[in-house]
Amino acid sequence: MLAKTPNALLHGALDALILKTLARGPSHGYAIARFIEETTDEAVLVEEGSLYPALYRLERRGWVEAEWGTSELGRRAKLYRLTEAGREQLASETATWRRFSTGVSRILFSR
């Protein structure tokens, strides 16, 4: 297995955040973006131009599935849910991020 470069980690952050959000249960795009933004205290802002290409990419990879349903406001919405392969990918991404952030923290917070 090839190690991810720091640049690839930064670009893959949105994928990991989406997968983690969907681990809570099925959701539509707007709700996914709002959860990420609210949970990060607006430190991560998710633009539609980034969110939907990421969702489509995750769907192509088999990590999420989508179906039409009804939002919490009673509107027709495409709902995304995590697949078993997505759960496995989330575990892998979480482990990778933990190693990466620990390494960066050792430098940034050293004396």
Buried (B, 14 or more C-beta within 10 A) or exposed (E): EEEBEEEEBEEBEBBBBBBBBBBEEBBBBBBBBEBBBEEEEEEEEBEEEEBEEBBEBBBEEEBBBBEEEEBEEEEEBEBBBBBEEBBEBBEEBBEBBEEBEEEEEEEEEEE
